Amino acid sequence: MILTGHNTMKEKIKKSILKVKPYVPGKPIEEVKRDSGLKRVIKLASNENPYPPSPKVIKAIEKAATTVNRYPYSDCYYLKDALVKKLGVSSSQLIFGNGSDEIILLAVRAFVQPGDEVVLAKPSFLMYSIDAQIEGAVIKSIPVKNYQYDLQAMKRAVTPITKLIFLGNPDNPVGTYFTDQDVRSFLKGLRKDILILLDEAYFEYVEQKDYVDSIKLLSEYPNIIVTRTFSKMYGLAGLRVGYGISSAEVIDFLNRIRDPFNVNSVAQAAALACLKDKSYYRQIATDIRQQRAYIYQELTKMGLQYVRTYTNFIIVHIAEADKYVEFLLHRGVIVRSMSAWGLQNCFRLSIGTQAENRQFINILKRALKDIKEHKL
Ligand SMILES: Cc1ncc(COP(=O)(O)O)c(C=O)c1O
């Protein structure tokens, strides 16, 4: 047997990977229960839907479970057909992924070469920079202004070697949105060989009339890819299904590098059933809106500042935020530290059910008192 030196693999690994900081997800409920011994733990950390899937979706999952001895449809045939009808696009314009994460990954893998520039907002969804770093891109992070994308500064950052621009609308963790007019002025005069990834993971939560009509935009800009997901509003985060919409040309490129069975059959059946159960999800949207208003009201009473968002999560401003993240965690409420995004004075909270939000507010009140009084 040949014994290898300690550094050998480090020397062999793609250099770009050495710089990558692994994505740290929100802690799972079971892990916190195991570590803390607490019986009741709630998770408000990963922008999930706090409600279970609709009874019709559960039925579809049960039915699909009986045929998992077969491989799934490679092209998500029925799900694709339903979205073709719903969105009014052609089937060649759609691609499905193991979460929209996979569509982002495929787009970066297909287009970005070492040394290409990628423009994104700071802070923004962490997978944008992780995927781009892996491909050896030069990342240009443009700070948000007042928690809004600074689209003018992002446009100024474009150079002849810019390959890809990430636009999260609304983005995570900021939660704000830009309008149709904003994105149209941004695109005007921009080279049409730059891929624009318009991430709409949370678009179902936005009710504003001036929100981007991305399907219309796609008919004018074949270099845009819109990504969406069943993880957020439709509550299928655990099944992993998302999709991308673009020109047939871009979708064809992504399909060449996609694993043939990347979306499992249970996920396909569940997503299709979600699309058919509109009233259930409409009710959830109303509920999240009401709960958001409740949380805003309670934070204001506590004298805390927050970012007004158009999503199911909120950034809360508080000095030494990680102390509060820990305090809440030890009492069974998981919220997200923003230190991975470089934000020390805030944490992110996903909107839960009424009972969960009340529990969060009560514990936060205690935290404010204890941390201030006892200088914890
Ligand atoms: C802005 C944004 N885009 C994409 C995703 C990926 O979601 P999924 O892979 O579950 O579709 C997330 C998940 O948190 C997100 O916040």
The ligand as an SDF file (V2000), in Angstrom:
LIG
                    3D

 16 16  0  0  0  0  0  0  0  0999 V2000
  -33.7190   33.0660   -2.8490 C   0  0  0  0  0  0  0  0  0  0  0  0
  -33.7130   31.5770   -2.8600 C   0  0  0  0  0  0  0  0  0  0  0  0
  -33.5470   30.9430   -4.0250 N   0  0  0  0  0  0  0  0  0  0  0  0
  -33.5360   29.6140   -4.1170 C   0  0  0  0  0  0  0  0  0  0  0  0
  -33.6970   28.8330   -2.9890 C   0  0  0  0  0  0  0  0  0  0  0  0
  -33.6250   27.3380   -3.1520 C   0  0  0  0  0  0  0  0  0  0  0  0
  -34.7840   26.7050   -2.8090 O   0  0  0  0  0  0  0  0  0  0  0  0
  -35.0980   25.2150   -3.2590 P   0  0  0  0  0  0  0  0  0  0  0  0
  -33.8230   24.5860   -3.7050 O   0  0  0  0  0  0  0  0  0  0  0  0
  -35.6730   24.5720   -2.0740 O   0  0  0  0  0  0  0  0  0  0  0  0
  -36.0540   25.3420   -4.4010 O   0  0  0  0  0  0  0  0  0  0  0  0
  -33.8500   29.4240   -1.7420 C   0  0  0  0  0  0  0  0  0  0  0  0
  -33.9740   28.6070   -0.5280 C   0  0  0  0  0  0  0  0  0  0  0  0
  -33.9130   29.0400    0.5820 O   0  0  0  0  0  0  0  0  0  0  0  0
  -33.8730   30.8380   -1.6760 C   0  0  0  0  0  0  0  0  0  0  0  0
  -34.0140   31.4690   -0.5200 O   0  0  0  0  0  0  0  0  0  0  0  0
  1  2  1  0
  2  3  1  0
  2 15  2  0
  3  4  2  0
  4  5  1  0
  5  6  1  0
  5 12  2  0
  6  7  1  0
  7  8  1  0
  8  9  2  0
  8 10  1  0
  8 11  1  0
 12 13  1  0
 12 15  1  0
 13 14  2  0
 15 16  1  0
M  END
$$$$
